[in-house]
Amino acid sequence: MADRRMFDRHVLLVNPPQDLTEVMGRAGQFLTRWEPLGLLYIAAVLIDHGYDVCILDAEADPHTLDEVLDAVEAYDPAVVGITCLTPTAPPAVMLGQRICQTYPQRTVVMGNVHAHVFAETLLRPQACQFVVHGAGDSSSSTYCGVSRRAAMLPVSAVCHSSRTDTTSRPHRRPIRGIWM
């Protein structure tokens, strides 16, 4: 019998918890919290492609790592996407590692600036199986196809880690007239 997850279209996108005062010191109190716009873009594309998407913004609605893991258990996604900026890198890595250890059947994808720059350091400790480079919304529905455990589709701008090696695909070319 085929694993139900092979055909699962549930995706959980996570903005990991962070303690801005820990990262920024007292200056953290002056930072404004914003909606996770990148995750919202990715969710819109996935919904347009028939995926059932849930966004957990653990910054806006504070959650501990254990509470985020409880949400993973409750929602039961095939793919968990975690945004990874430098201030959120430590909790993002811990979260990714715990999901990979606790739920090895789930695919964990990380993206955003820190993930882009430090892809191999995220793939090596098994914090995720895939790192997306650049804007994830333009091909996020293709990345979610990895949850089917099929051969990786010919997608540019993604790094993949298996137990034996790391595969890196070239970055996307800038879109003329939009990116500098």
C-alpha positions as CSV (number, residue, x, y, z in Angstrom):
1,M,0.0,0.0,0.0
2,A,1.3,3.4,-0.9
3,D,2.2,5.8,1.8
4,R,-0.6,8.4,2.2
5,R,2.0,11.1,2.4
6,M,3.1,10.4,-1.2
7,F,-0.1,12.1,-2.3
8,D,-0.6,14.6,0.6
9,R,-1.0,18.2,-0.3
10,H,-0.8,19.6,3.2
11,V,2.0,22.2,3.6
12,L,2.9,24.0,6.9
13,L,4.9,27.3,6.5
14,V,6.6,28.4,9.7
15,N,8.0,31.7,10.8
16,P,10.0,30.4,13.8
17,P,9.9,31.8,17.2
18,Q,12.6,34.4,18.1
19,D,13.5,36.5,21.0
20,L,14.5,39.8,19.6
21,T,15.9,41.0,22.9
22,E,18.2,38.0,22.9
23,V,19.4,38.7,19.3
24,M,19.3,42.5,19.4
25,G,19.7,43.4,23.0
26,R,17.6,46.3,24.3
27,A,17.3,47.6,20.7
28,G,14.9,44.7,20.0
29,Q,12.1,46.5,21.8
30,F,12.2,49.2,19.0
31,L,11.8,46.7,16.1
32,T,8.4,46.5,14.4
33,R,7.0,43.1,13.8
34,W,5.8,42.6,10.2
35,E,3.7,39.9,8.5
36,P,5.8,37.1,7.0
37,L,5.3,38.5,3.5
38,G,7.5,35.8,1.8
39,L,5.5,33.0,3.4
40,L,2.2,34.7,2.3
41,Y,3.5,34.8,-1.3
42,I,4.5,31.2,-1.2
43,A,1.1,30.2,0.4
44,A,-0.8,32.1,-2.4
45,V,1.1,30.2,-5.1
46,L,0.6,26.8,-3.4
47,I,-3.1,27.4,-2.8
48,D,-3.4,28.3,-6.5
49,H,-1.8,24.9,-7.3
50,G,-4.3,23.0,-5.1
51,Y,-2.2,22.7,-1.9
52,D,-3.8,23.0,1.6
53,V,-1.6,25.6,3.3
54,C,-1.3,26.6,6.9
55,I,1.0,29.4,8.2
56,L,2.2,29.4,11.7
57,D,3.7,32.8,12.6
58,A,5.4,32.0,15.9
59,E,6.7,35.6,16.1
60,A,3.3,37.3,15.9
61,D,1.6,34.7,18.0
62,P,4.4,33.5,20.3
63,H,5.0,29.8,20.4
64,T,7.8,27.7,21.9
65,L,9.5,25.1,19.8
66,D,7.5,22.4,21.5
67,E,4.3,24.2,20.6
68,V,5.4,24.4,17.0
69,L,6.1,20.7,17.1
70,D,2.6,20.1,18.5
71,A,1.2,22.1,15.5
72,V,3.2,19.9,13.1
73,E,1.7,16.9,14.8
74,A,-1.8,18.3,14.6
75,Y,-1.7,19.6,11.1
76,D,0.2,16.5,9.8
77,P,1.8,18.2,6.7
78,A,3.8,16.4,4.1
79,V,6.1,19.5,3.7
80,V,7.2,21.9,6.4
81,G,8.7,25.2,5.1
82,I,10.7,27.2,7.5
83,T,11.8,30.8,6.9
84,C,15.4,31.4,8.0
85,L,16.7,34.9,8.6
86,T,19.9,35.3,10.6
87,P,18.1,36.4,13.8
88,T,15.8,33.3,13.5
89,A,18.6,30.9,12.4
90,P,19.2,29.2,15.8
91,P,15.5,28.4,16.5
92,A,14.9,27.6,12.8
93,V,17.8,25.0,12.9
94,M,16.6,23.5,16.2
95,L,13.1,23.3,14.8
96,G,14.2,21.7,11.6
97,Q,16.4,19.2,13.4
98,R,13.6,18.2,15.7
99,I,11.1,17.8,12.9
100,C,13.6,15.7,10.9
101,Q,14.3,13.5,13.9
102,T,10.7,13.2,15.2
103,Y,8.9,13.0,11.8
104,P,11.4,11.6,9.3
105,Q,8.6,11.0,6.8
106,R,8.1,14.8,6.4
107,T,10.1,16.9,4.0
108,V,11.6,20.1,5.6
109,V,12.5,23.0,3.3
110,M,14.2,26.1,4.4
111,G,14.5,29.4,2.6
112,N,15.3,33.1,2.9
113,V,18.5,35.0,3.2
114,H,20.3,33.0,5.9
115,A,19.3,29.7,4.3
116,H,20.6,31.0,1.0
117,V,24.0,32.1,2.3
118,F,24.5,29.1,4.7
119,A,22.8,26.3,2.8
120,E,25.4,23.6,3.4
121,T,25.5,24.4,7.1
122,L,21.7,23.8,7.3
123,L,21.8,20.6,5.2
124,R,24.7,19.0,7.1
125,P,23.2,18.8,10.6
126,Q,19.9,17.5,9.0
127,A,18.0,20.7,9.8
128,C,16.3,20.3,6.4
129,Q,16.4,18.2,3.2
130,F,16.1,21.2,0.8
131,V,17.2,24.8,0.8
132,V,15.6,27.2,-1.7
133,H,17.7,30.0,-3.1
134,G,16.1,33.3,-4.0
135,A,12.3,34.0,-4.2
136,G,10.5,30.8,-3.2
137,D,7.1,31.8,-4.4
138,S,7.9,31.5,-8.1
139,S,8.4,27.8,-7.9
140,S,7.2,26.7,-4.5
141,S,4.6,24.3,-6.0
142,T,7.4,22.5,-7.7
143,Y,9.4,22.2,-4.5
144,C,6.4,20.7,-2.8
145,G,6.6,17.9,-5.3
146,V,9.6,16.6,-3.4
147,S,7.3,15.3,-0.7
148,R,6.4,12.6,-3.1
149,R,9.9,11.2,-2.8
150,A,10.2,11.1,-6.5
151,A,13.3,12.2,-8.4
152,M,13.9,15.9,-7.9
153,L,12.3,17.8,-10.6
154,P,14.6,20.0,-12.7
155,V,14.2,23.0,-10.6
156,S,16.9,25.7,-10.4
157,A,18.0,27.4,-7.2
158,V,17.7,24.5,-4.8
159,C,20.1,22.5,-2.7
160,H,19.2,19.0,-1.6
161,S,20.8,16.8,1.0
162,S,20.5,13.0,1.3
163,R,22.3,10.9,3.8
164,T,25.2,10.4,1.4
165,D,25.7,13.7,-0.4
166,T,24.6,17.3,-1.1
167,T,23.3,18.3,-4.6
168,S,23.2,22.0,-5.5
169,R,21.4,23.4,-8.6
170,P,22.5,26.7,-10.1
171,H,20.7,29.8,-9.0
172,R,18.0,31.3,-11.1
173,R,18.8,34.0,-13.5
174,P,17.4,37.4,-12.6
175,I,14.2,38.3,-14.3
176,R,15.0,41.1,-16.7
177,G,13.4,44.4,-15.6
178,I,12.5,43.2,-12.1
179,W,15.7,42.2,-10.4
180,M,18.8,44.4,-10.6
